[in-house]
Amino acid sequence: MQRPPGAGKDSFKIINADIVLRKVQKLKGLFGDLGCGYGSYSMAFAKRNPRLKVIACDLWKEGLLTLKERRSGLKDRIFPVRLDLQKTLPFKDKSLSGILFANVLHDFKDNNLINEVLKEALRVLSPKGLLLAVEFIPEPTPFGPPLEIRIKQDELASILKNTGFVQVVIEPCGPYHYLATAKA
């Protein structure tokens, strides 16, 4: 299997993580880190909020293996799962209290799958469940995806609203990233 786009890159150290972490403080139950890579966000969420059980999902096998090794002390709260986000998610309807896509959604923009991926996220989020999306700003940066696949802030807000999400908020979360939050 070919390595997924962006696999092995970790934005957690270059964003203002506290902005993202504060958003999950009040959540409880199952939380999906979709496109988790090495699991840096999963680890931080599980450490910050003991009421969360994080399902860390990625197609990238090596990242999941690294996360399995890193999660000592959190094995009962972080569950690495290999899956393809372009397919139906293996979760029941309305079963997750929150979902994170960290530098993932732009990979679906180029092939127009972003709406389908977000509809599937909406299906598995509980009523008023929280969606978080960290994305690169649509400007030249020292690293990151090509400019042509980056999602403008207003474009992502529009996509989220058109998919059925409400209370969409966009805010900066570092020099190269922004955070979109929305409710199911």
C-alpha positions, 0 to 999 in steps of 0.5 A: 500500500502506498503511503498516504499523503502527508503521512509522518508529518506532525503539526502538533509541535508547531501549533498553539496546542492549548487552543485546540486542547481547551476545546475538548476539556468538557467532552466525555466518551468516545473521541475520534482522531481521524488521520492521527499519524503518530498520535500526538493529538490523541496522546495530548487529548487523553492526557488532558481529559481523563473522561475521553477514550480516543480512537486514533485512526489512520491508514498509515500503519507505521504511524499507528505502530509508533502510537501503540509504543508511545501510549504506555499508561494510556492503553485503556484510553487510546485505541489505534485503528487502521482505516481508510477515511474515504470509506464508511467509518466503522462507528455507530451513528451518533456515537462520538462526542468529538472528532479531530481532523488535523491537517487531513481535510486538504487531502480530500479537496483535490479529489472532491471527497471532502463533502463525503468525508464530512458527511460521514463525520456528521453521521457518527457525531453525537447531537451537538458533538464537536468537530475540530479541523486544524488546517494550514493557512492558505498562504506560503509557509516554510512547509506544508501541502501545496497552496492549491490544495489548502483550504481557505478559512471561509471556504471550510466554513462554507463547506461545514455549513453546507454539510450540516454543521452549525456554530462554525467558528474559525480562529488562528492556532499558530503561525501557519495554522487555523482551527475550525470548530463546529457542532453536529 
